[in-house]
């Protein structure tokens, strides 16, 4: 018999308004042990308010938030929560080691345990060689790593991350997600918000999309693709000579495809088509183009991405 694993964080029908403006209108989801969950949404969707409620900085008007089975406002339960805000929240006029020591004390660490955790954090961030340097002299990516370390010195069971890679270069982004993967493997459950959809797609176990204060989708990336845009791939073929106006209908008559698999003219030298099974359908598609008298110079197969899912669920309209 499979015993269900209790979530470490649960939100049930959470509601919050600021005057007449509703920010959350009944948000519900859960976070499992050691799970990496990405919370996504357009500007104004309610993400920031939700994170503030989870961090205890804003009190919901209604609903329940439980961590490890207890209300989030309970005294002892907050010791198991780590919060890393979007803004860099470290002391620029202190060294790396001094920052870690100060934040460790904020979290109640003392003596040998504090020294061990500071030593661990310096190795984890790769900043041991810069331990005596002022943080104010660091690059944005290095400051982000210090910021992250300060939030996890006390080994939280749940970590809230708000846009952890804002303003950092690709190398720093990769390092930060390697650090987060280590935390997850050690048992920390991670909830992060990000506007980088590629980060959410490749660095999370599950995705929650919120819009207009409510959860509109929740599941793995594959689940969300299957439930929204479907699993078809888009194929782009670049041919060796200009396509004339009769090319598209002629190719489709020759192929005998229906609307779902029709070949479309997408430029003077470009054709597109949707296919479900790449191994089975792509060779026939290329053969059809060649039999029609066109050489194929290049083939690109595009799979559905989280970008397509996100726009499908939240629309293309700009948000303030």
C-alpha positions in Angstrom: 0.0 0.0 0.0 1.3 3.5 -1.0 1.2 5.8 2.0 0.5 9.4 0.9 3.2 11.9 1.8 1.9 14.9 3.8 2.7 18.3 2.2 5.1 20.6 4.0 3.1 23.7 2.9 -0.6 24.0 2.2 -2.7 26.9 1.0 -6.5 26.6 1.1 -8.8 29.2 -0.4 -6.5 32.1 0.5 -8.0 35.6 -0.1 -6.6 39.1 0.3 -7.9 42.5 -0.8 -6.4 46.0 -0.5 -9.4 48.3 -0.2 -11.6 47.5 -3.2 -8.8 45.7 -5.1 -8.8 41.9 -4.8 -5.3 40.5 -4.9 -6.1 36.9 -4.0 -9.5 35.4 -4.6 -9.2 31.9 -3.4 -5.7 30.5 -4.1 -5.1 26.9 -3.2 -2.1 24.6 -3.7 0.4 22.5 -1.8 4.1 21.9 -1.7 5.6 18.4 -1.0 8.7 17.5 0.9 11.9 18.3 -1.1 9.7 19.4 -4.1 10.8 22.3 -6.3 7.7 24.3 -7.3 7.7 27.3 -9.6 4.9 29.9 -9.1 4.2 31.8 -12.3 1.9 34.6 -13.3 1.7 37.9 -15.2 2.3 41.2 -13.5 -0.5 41.9 -11.1 -1.6 38.2 -10.9 -1.1 38.1 -7.1 2.3 36.4 -6.8 3.9 39.0 -4.6 0.9 39.2 -2.3 0.9 35.4 -2.0 4.6 35.3 -1.2 4.1 38.0 1.5 1.3 35.9 3.0 3.5 32.8 3.1 6.4 34.8 4.6 4.1 36.2 7.3 4.5 39.8 6.2 0.9 40.1 5.1 -2.1 38.5 6.9 -4.7 37.0 4.6 -8.3 38.1 4.9 -9.6 34.5 4.7 -8.3 31.0 4.0 -5.7 28.9 5.7 -1.9 28.6 5.3 -0.3 25.6 7.0 3.4 24.6 7.2 4.3 21.2 8.6 0.6 20.9 9.6 0.6 24.1 11.7 -0.7 27.6 10.9 2.0 29.7 9.4 1.7 32.2 12.2 2.5 29.7 14.9 5.7 30.6 16.8 7.9 27.6 16.3 6.9 26.8 12.8 8.6 29.9 11.4 12.0 28.4 12.4 11.5 26.0 9.6 10.9 28.7 6.9 13.6 30.4 4.8 12.8 33.5 2.8 15.0 35.1 0.1 13.5 38.3 -1.2 13.9 39.7 -4.7 15.8 42.7 -3.4 19.4 42.1 -2.3 19.1 42.0 1.5 22.7 41.9 2.7 25.0 44.4 4.3 27.3 46.0 1.7 29.7 47.3 4.3 30.3 43.9 5.8 32.4 41.0 4.5 30.9 37.8 3.2 31.8 36.0 6.4 30.4 38.8 8.6 27.1 38.8 6.6 26.7 35.1 7.1 27.6 35.3 10.8 25.1 38.2 11.3 22.2 36.4 9.5 23.1 33.1 11.3 22.6 34.9 14.6 19.3 36.3 13.4 18.2 32.7 12.8 19.3 31.7 16.4 22.6 30.0 15.5 25.5 30.3 18.0 28.9 29.0 18.7 30.2 25.8 17.0 27.0 25.3 15.0 27.1 28.9 13.6 30.8 28.5 12.6 30.1 25.2 10.9 27.1 26.7 9.0 29.2 29.7 7.9 31.9 27.4 6.7 29.4 25.3 4.8 27.8 28.4 3.2 31.2 29.7 2.0 31.9 26.4 0.3 28.3 26.0 -1.1 28.4 29.4 -2.7 32.0 29.1 -4.0 32.9 32.3 -2.1 35.5 31.0 0.3 38.2 32.9 -1.5 36.2 36.1 -1.1 35.2 35.5 2.5 37.1 38.6 3.8 36.0 40.9 1.0 33.2 43.5 1.4 30.0 42.4 -0.3 29.6 45.9 -1.7 32.4 45.2 -4.1 30.8 42.0 -5.5 29.0 41.5 -8.8 25.2 41.1 -8.9 25.5 37.3 -9.2 27.9 37.0 -6.2 25.6 39.2 -4.1 22.7 36.9 -5.1 24.6 33.9 -3.9 25.4 35.6 -0.5 21.7 36.6 -0.3 20.6 33.0 -0.8 23.1 31.6 1.7 21.9 34.1 4.3 18.4 32.8 3.9 19.2 29.1 4.4 21.9 29.0 7.1 19.4 27.5 9.5 18.5 24.6 7.2 14.8 25.5 6.6 12.3 22.8 5.6 10.6 25.3 3.2 12.4 28.0 1.2 10.6 30.9 -0.5 12.5 32.5 -3.4 11.2 35.6 -5.1 12.9 36.1 -8.5 16.3 34.6 -7.4 18.1 35.3 -10.7 17.0 38.9 -11.5 19.9 40.9 -13.0 22.5 38.1 -13.1 24.4 36.7 -16.0 23.9 33.1 -17.4 26.8 31.7 -15.5 25.5 33.0 -12.2 22.0 31.7 -13.0 23.4 28.2 -13.7 25.4 28.3 -10.4 22.4 29.4 -8.4 20.2 26.6 -9.7 23.0 24.1 -9.0 22.9 25.4 -5.4 19.2 25.0 -5.2 19.4 21.5 -6.6 21.7 20.6 -3.7 19.2 22.0 -1.2 16.4 20.0 -2.7 18.5 16.8 -2.7 19.2 17.5 1.0 15.4 17.7 1.7 14.5 21.3 1.4 11.2 22.1 -0.3 11.5 25.1 -2.6 8.9 27.5 -3.9 10.2 30.1 -6.4 8.7 32.9 -8.5 10.3 33.8 -11.7 9.6 35.6 -15.0 12.2 33.4 -16.7 9.9 30.6 -18.1 12.9 28.5 -19.2 14.0 28.4 -15.6 10.7 27.2 -14.4 10.5 24.6 -17.2 13.9 23.1 -16.5 14.4 23.6 -12.8 11.1 22.7 -11.2 9.3 19.4 -10.4 5.9 21.1 -10.7 4.4 24.4 -11.9 1.6 26.5 -10.5 0.2 29.3 -12.6 -1.7 32.1 -10.9 -3.8 34.8 -12.7 -6.1 37.4 -11.3 -5.6 36.1 -7.8 -6.5 32.5 -8.4 -4.7 29.3 -9.5 -5.5 28.6 -13.1 -3.3 25.6 -13.6 -1.1 23.2 -11.6 1.0 20.2 -12.6 4.2 19.0 -14.2 5.3 20.6 -17.4 4.2 17.6 -19.4 0.8 17.7 -17.6 0.3 21.4 -18.5 1.3 20.9 -22.1 -1.1 18.0 -22.5 -4.0 19.9 -20.9 -3.5 23.1 -22.8 -1.6 23.3 -26.1 -1.2 19.6 -26.8 1.9 17.7 -27.7 2.3 18.4 -31.4 5.6 19.7 -32.7 5.9 22.5 -35.2 8.3 21.7 -38.1 10.0 24.5 -40.2 11.5 23.5 -43.4 13.8 25.9 -45.4 13.7 25.0 -49.1 16.3 25.7 -51.8 14.2 27.9 -54.1 11.3 30.5 -53.7 7.9 29.0 -53.1 5.2 30.2 -55.5 1.5 30.8 -54.5 0.5 27.3 -55.8 3.1 25.5 -53.6 1.0 25.2 -50.5 -2.2 23.7 -52.0 -0.1 21.5 -54.3 1.9 20.1 -51.4 -1.2 19.3 -49.4 -2.9 17.6 -52.3 0.2 15.5 -52.8 0.5 14.7 -49.1 -3.2 14.2 -48.5 -3.0 15.7 -45.1 -6.0 17.2 -43.2 -6.1 20.6 -41.5 -4.3 19.4 -38.5 -1.2 18.3 -40.5 -1.4 20.7 -43.4 1.7 22.2 -44.9 1.8 26.0 -44.7 3.8 28.5 -46.6 5.5 30.8 -44.0 7.9 32.8 -46.2 9.6 32.8 -49.6 11.7 29.8 -48.7 9.9 28.4 -45.5 7.2 25.8 -45.0 5.7 24.8 -41.7 3.6 21.8 -40.5 2.4 20.3 -37.2 3.3 16.7 -36.5 2.7 14.5 -33.5 5.2 11.7 -34.0 8.5 13.0 -35.2 10.1 9.6 -36.0 7.0 8.5 -38.0 5.8 11.7 -39.7 8.9 13.8 -40.4 10.5 11.5 -43.1 7.2 11.5 -45.0 6.9 15.3 -44.7 10.4 15.8 -46.1 9.7 13.2 -48.9 6.5 15.1 -49.9 8.5 18.4 -50.2 11.2 16.8 -52.3 8.7 15.0 -54.6 7.1 18.4 -55.2 10.4 19.6 -56.7 11.9 21.4 -53.7 15.2 20.6 -52.0 15.3 20.8 -48.2 18.2 22.9 -46.9 17.3 22.9 -43.2 14.8 21.4 -40.8 13.8 22.7 -37.3 11.5 20.9 -35.0 10.0 23.0 -32.2 8.4 21.3 -29.2 5.7 23.0 -27.1 7.3 25.1 -24.3 6.1 26.6 -21.1 6.0 30.0 -23.0 3.1 28.6 -25.1 1.3 27.1 -22.1 1.6 30.4 -20.2 0.2 32.6 -23.0 -2.5 30.0 -23.6 -3.7 30.3 -20.0 -3.1 34.0 -19.3 -3.5 35.6 -22.8 -1.3 37.9 -24.8 -2.6 41.2 -23.5 0.1 43.4 -21.8 -0.2 43.8 -18.0 0.8 46.8 -16.0 
